[in-house]
Amino acid sequence: MKMRIFTEGFWKNNAVFKQVLGMCPTLAVTTSAKNGIGMGLATTAVLVCSNIVVSLIKDFIPSKVRIPAYIVVIASFVTMIDLLMNAYAHSLHKSLGLFIPLIVVNCVILGRAESFASKNNVMDSLIDGFGIGLGFTFALFVLGCVRELLGNGSILGVNLLGESFSPAIVMILPPGAFLALGFLLFIINYLDDKRNKKSVT
């Protein structure tokens, strides 16, 4: 049961590849694999902490004010993560910029608080937070790798394609984010369809 919650969050209900949620940070900050990992882990930390707190206080919050209460909880953890990143990972904090405070309005986090943490116990909510958060981090990392490789010829700053490689600058610009995500979604859906047809026959 616990493993199923984790794996469903990580892949079957992957926020980016399956539900196409959290598109603002997905498209904006994945100019490099490092940025993707940084934003993904920051989101995971907020998601896990807010899931735990929402699960703990769910029985004490009147239903009419539950959404504002959840947003206060989420905003508190986003502020903590923002300050911690500024103190201990300043260059990454500068690189991600405005998108760290914008985690507050990430629909993935509020969605999990409302649909899962408010209806389940603390342990299940914690595991759900890890599954969804790490799945989100994985998606941002993959997209960041594709864009950095095609746009700079490197991954995590390591040059892989040599000096003769002519980078496609468009891949580290906003249109490149749409192109890369579109191709990744096509490949994932194609492989899923193929596997489903094989399991039927």
Phi, psi and chi 1 to 4 in degrees:
 res  aa     phi    psi   chi1   chi2   chi3   chi4
   1 MET       -  -49.4  177.8   66.2  179.5      -
   2 LYS   -63.0  -44.0  -50.6  -71.7 -174.4 -160.4
   3 MET   -64.6  -36.8 -176.7   55.4   74.4      -
   4 ARG   -64.0  -40.7 -171.5  173.2   62.7   80.7
   5 ILE   -60.1  -43.2  -67.1  172.2      -      -
   6 PHE   -66.2  -49.6  178.7   81.7      -      -
   7 THR   -67.8  -35.0   53.8      -      -      -
   8 GLU   -65.3  -39.2  -76.5 -165.8   -2.3      -
   9 GLY   -67.7  -38.5      -      -      -      -
  10 PHE   -71.8  -42.8 -172.9   87.0      -      -
  11 TRP  -125.1  -55.3 -174.2 -108.8      -      -
  12 LYS   -59.9  -38.9 -169.7  176.2  176.7 -176.4
  13 ASN  -112.3   32.8  -67.9  -36.8      -      -
  14 ASN   -52.1  127.5 -173.8  -74.2      -      -
  15 ALA   -58.7  -37.5      -      -      -      -
  16 VAL   -91.2  -53.6  175.5      -      -      -
  17 PHE   -76.8  -27.0  -68.8  146.5      -      -
  18 LYS  -109.5  -40.2  -59.8  -67.0 -177.8  174.5
  19 GLN  -100.5  -11.0  -59.8 -175.8   62.0      -
  20 VAL    51.1   50.7 -163.5      -      -      -
  21 LEU  -112.0  164.6  -66.3  174.2      -      -
  22 GLY    65.4   39.8      -      -      -      -
  23 MET   -71.0  -29.3  -74.3  -64.8  101.4      -
  24 CYS   -59.1  -57.8  -73.0      -      -      -
  25 PRO   -67.3  -32.5   21.5  -31.4      -      -
  26 THR   -60.3  -44.9  -59.5      -      -      -
  27 LEU   -83.0  -29.8  -63.7  171.9      -      -
  28 ALA   -85.8  -39.0      -      -      -      -
  29 VAL  -102.4   -2.9  -54.7      -      -      -
  30 THR   -87.2   38.6   52.8      -      -      -
  31 THR   -72.3  -16.1   51.8      -      -      -
  32 SER  -147.8  159.2   70.0      -      -      -
  33 ALA   -63.1  -36.6      -      -      -      -
  34 LYS   -63.8  -43.8 -177.2 -178.7  173.3 -174.4
  35 ASN   -61.5  -40.2  -76.4   -4.5      -      -
  36 GLY   -61.0  -45.0      -      -      -      -
  37 ILE   -64.4  -44.3  -66.9  172.6      -      -
  38 GLY   -60.6  -48.4      -      -      -      -
  39 MET   -66.7  -39.2  176.1   55.4   75.7      -
  40 GLY   -62.9  -44.4      -      -      -      -
  41 LEU   -70.0  -36.9  -69.0 -179.9      -      -
  42 ALA   -62.0  -43.9      -      -      -      -
  43 THR   -65.0  -39.4  -53.4      -      -      -
  44 THR   -62.0  -43.7  -58.8      -      -      -
  45 ALA   -61.2  -44.8      -      -      -      -
  46 VAL   -64.8  -42.1  173.6      -      -      -
  47 LEU   -62.9  -46.4 -172.5   53.6      -      -
  48 VAL   -63.7  -49.1  169.2      -      -      -
  49 CYS   -64.3  -44.1  -65.6      -      -      -
  50 SER   -69.6  -35.4   60.1      -      -      -
  51 ASN   -61.1  -42.8  -98.7   14.3      -      -
  52 ILE   -63.3  -48.9  -69.1  171.5      -      -
  53 VAL   -66.1  -43.4  172.4      -      -      -
  54 VAL   -61.4  -40.3  167.7      -      -      -
  55 SER   -64.7  -35.1  179.9      -      -      -
  56 LEU   -71.6  -37.1  -77.4  170.5      -      -
  57 ILE  -102.0    3.0   63.5  175.1      -      -
  58 LYS   -58.0  -32.6   65.3 -178.6 -174.5  -67.0
  59 ASP   -80.3  -11.0  -64.0  -29.9      -      -
  60 PHE  -104.2   -5.7  -54.2  103.2      -      -
  61 ILE   -98.6  124.7  -58.9  175.9      -      -
  62 PRO   -60.2  141.8  -19.5   29.9      -      -
  63 SER   -61.2  -30.1  117.1      -      -      -
  64 LYS   -69.1  -24.2  -73.4 -177.9 -179.2  175.9
  65 VAL  -114.7   18.8  -64.5      -      -      -
  66 ARG   -66.2  -41.2   69.9 -173.5 -170.3  -73.5
  67 ILE   -65.3  -48.8  -61.8  -62.9      -      -
  68 PRO   -57.9  -37.6  -24.0   32.6      -      -
  69 ALA   -64.1  -42.3      -      -      -      -
  70 TYR   -63.3  -39.0  -62.7  163.6      -      -
  71 ILE   -66.3  -37.5  -69.9  173.7      -      -
  72 VAL   -62.3  -44.2  169.1      -      -      -
  73 VAL   -60.3  -48.8  170.8      -      -      -
  74 ILE   -62.9  -44.2  -66.6  166.4      -      -
  75 ALA   -62.6  -35.4      -      -      -      -
  76 SER   -62.6  -45.9  -57.9      -      -      -
  77 PHE   -70.3  -34.6  -74.1  113.8      -      -
  78 VAL   -62.6  -41.2  169.7      -      -      -
  79 THR   -62.0  -42.3  -56.7      -      -      -
  80 MET   -61.7  -47.1  -70.7 -178.3 -150.7      -
  81 ILE   -63.5  -41.0  -65.9  -63.2      -      -
  82 ASP   -59.4  -47.3 -171.2   23.4      -      -
  83 LEU   -68.0  -40.5  -66.6  173.2      -      -
  84 LEU   -64.2  -42.7  -75.6  170.4      -      -
  85 MET   -65.1  -39.3  -75.3 -175.8   76.0      -
  86 ASN   -62.8  -35.1 -164.6   11.7      -      -
  87 ALA   -80.6  -40.6      -      -      -      -
  88 TYR  -111.6  -12.8  -64.3  105.6      -      -
  89 ALA  -140.5   62.9      -      -      -      -
  90 HIS   -63.0  -41.3 -173.2   66.1      -      -
  91 SER   -65.0  -40.6   60.7      -      -      -
  92 LEU   -66.7  -39.2 -178.3   60.9      -      -
  93 HIS   -59.7  -42.7 -177.5  -91.0      -      -
  94 LYS   -67.3  -37.0  -80.4 -178.3   69.9  177.5
  95 SER   -67.3  -38.8 -178.0      -      -      -
  96 LEU   -81.2  -28.7  -62.8  177.7      -      -
  97 GLY    55.3 -130.2      -      -      -      -
  98 LEU   -62.4  -20.8  179.7   65.6      -      -
  99 PHE   -73.7  -13.4  -71.0   95.2      -      -
 100 ILE   -71.7  -53.5  -61.0  173.0      -      -
 101 PRO   -59.0  -29.4  -20.4   26.8      -      -
 102 LEU   -71.3   -5.7  -76.5  178.5      -      -
 103 ILE   -58.4  -27.6  -67.2  173.8      -      -
 104 VAL   -53.4  -39.4  173.8      -      -      -
 105 VAL  -100.3   16.0  -68.6      -      -      -
 106 ASN   -68.7  119.3 -170.4  -39.9      -      -
 107 CYS   -65.0  -21.7   50.9      -      -      -
 108 VAL   -63.4  -44.6  176.1      -      -      -
 109 ILE   -70.1  -49.6  -62.5  175.7      -      -
 110 LEU   -63.8  -36.6 -173.4   57.8      -      -
 111 GLY   -62.2  -41.6      -      -      -      -
 112 ARG   -72.4  -34.9  -65.3  -40.9  -68.8  177.5
 113 ALA   -61.9  -43.5      -      -      -      -
 114 GLU   -75.9  -44.2  169.2   68.1    3.2      -
 115 SER   -88.7  -22.7   67.8      -      -      -
 116 PHE  -121.4  -59.4 -165.7   92.1      -      -
 117 ALA   -62.3  -32.5      -      -      -      -
 118 SER   -76.0   -3.9   64.9      -      -      -
 119 LYS  -124.9   -0.3  -63.1  171.0 -177.2  143.4
 120 ASN  -130.5  169.5  -70.4  -79.6      -      -
 121 ASN   -77.1  173.5   62.2   44.3      -      -
 122 VAL   -62.9  -45.6  173.9      -      -      -
 123 MET   -63.7  -45.9 -177.8   54.3   70.6      -
 124 ASP   -63.1  -37.6  -73.4   -7.1      -      -
 125 SER   -67.2  -38.7  -60.8      -      -      -
 126 LEU   -62.5  -46.1 -175.9  151.9      -      -
 127 ILE   -65.2  -41.0  -66.2  169.0      -      -
 128 ASP   -60.6  -42.0  177.8   70.1      -      -
 129 GLY   -60.9  -43.2      -      -      -      -
 130 PHE   -64.9  -45.1  -93.7  117.8      -      -
 131 GLY   -61.8  -51.4      -      -      -      -
 132 ILE   -64.8  -42.6  -66.9  -77.1      -      -
 133 GLY   -66.0  -45.6      -      -      -      -
 134 LEU   -69.7  -33.0  -67.1  179.7      -      -
 135 GLY   -63.4  -40.9      -      -      -      -
 136 PHE   -64.2  -42.9 -173.1   68.5      -      -
 137 THR   -62.5  -43.6  -55.6      -      -      -
 138 PHE   -59.7  -44.3  172.3   71.8      -      -
 139 ALA   -63.9  -43.5      -      -      -      -
 140 LEU   -66.2  -36.4  -94.3   58.9      -      -
 141 PHE   -64.8  -46.5  171.8   69.5      -      -
 142 VAL   -61.7  -47.3  170.6      -      -      -
 143 LEU   -63.4  -40.2 -172.6   57.9      -      -
 144 GLY   -63.6  -39.1      -      -      -      -
 145 CYS   -62.1  -46.4  -77.3      -      -      -
 146 VAL   -61.4  -47.1  171.0      -      -      -
 147 ARG   -68.0  -40.6  -66.2 -178.5   67.5 -168.4
 148 GLU   -69.4  -39.3 -173.8  179.7  -10.7      -
 149 LEU   -64.2  -47.5 -176.3   64.8      -      -
 150 LEU   -76.9  -29.2  -62.7  176.9      -      -
 151 GLY   -90.1  -24.0      -      -      -      -
 152 ASN  -129.3  -14.9  -78.3  -31.5      -      -
 153 GLY    80.0   13.9      -      -      -      -
 154 SER  -133.9  165.2   61.8      -      -      -
 155 ILE  -133.3  128.8  -69.4 -179.6      -      -
 156 LEU    53.7   34.8  -68.0  171.2      -      -
 157 GLY    83.5   -5.1      -      -      -      -
 158 VAL   -93.0  120.3  178.5      -      -      -
 159 ASN   -70.7  118.8 -166.0  -33.2      -      -
 160 LEU  -107.5  -19.8  -60.8  177.3      -      -
 161 LEU  -107.4    6.3  -61.5 -179.2      -      -
 162 GLY    79.1  172.3      -      -      -      -
 163 GLU   -71.2  -26.6  -63.0  -62.0  -36.8      -
 164 SER   -76.8  -11.2   59.1      -      -      -
 165 PHE   -67.9  132.3  172.8   69.5      -      -
 166 SER  -100.5  106.4  179.3      -      -      -
 167 PRO   -68.3  146.0   21.5  -28.5      -      -
 168 ALA   -91.0   94.4      -      -      -      -
 169 ILE   -56.9  -29.8  -58.3  -61.3      -      -
 170 VAL   -58.2  -25.5   69.1      -      -      -
 171 MET   -70.7  -22.7  -65.4  -51.2  -65.4      -
 172 ILE   -99.6    7.5   54.4  174.4      -      -
 173 LEU  -100.7  165.6  -63.6  175.7      -      -
 174 PRO   -51.8  -41.8  -30.0   36.1      -      -
 175 PRO   -61.2  -31.5  -21.6   31.8      -      -
 176 GLY   -64.1  -32.5      -      -      -      -
 177 ALA   -63.9  -44.2      -      -      -      -
 178 PHE   -65.2  -42.8  -75.4   99.2      -      -
 179 LEU   -62.6  -48.5  -72.6  171.5      -      -
 180 ALA   -64.0  -44.3      -      -      -      -
 181 LEU   -65.5  -39.6 -178.6   60.6      -      -
 182 GLY   -59.7  -45.9      -      -      -      -
 183 PHE   -66.0  -39.4  -82.9  112.0      -      -
 184 LEU   -64.0  -43.1  -76.1  173.1      -      -
 185 LEU   -63.8  -38.0  -69.1  177.1      -      -
 186 PHE   -62.1  -47.5  168.3   76.9      -      -
 187 ILE   -63.0  -44.8  -68.4  168.3      -      -
 188 ILE   -64.6  -44.7  -70.6  166.6      -      -
 189 ASN   -66.3  -37.8  -76.4  -39.8      -      -
 190 TYR   -62.5  -45.5  174.8   77.4      -      -
 191 LEU   -67.4  -37.3  -67.4  175.5      -      -
 192 ASP   -63.5  -44.5  -84.4   -7.7      -      -
 193 ASP   -61.2  -43.1  -76.4  -13.4      -      -
 194 LYS   -62.9  -42.1 -157.5  170.5  176.0 -179.0
 195 ARG   -68.3  -38.7 -169.0  175.6   61.6 -131.1
 196 ASN   -64.8  -41.1  -70.2  -22.2      -      -
 197 LYS   -64.7  -38.5  -76.2  176.8 -174.0  172.1
 198 LYS   -66.2  -37.8 -167.0  176.7  -77.7 -176.0
 199 SER   -71.2  -26.8   64.8      -      -      -
 200 VAL   -73.4  -39.9  169.2      -      -      -
 201 THR   -83.5      -   54.6      -      -      -
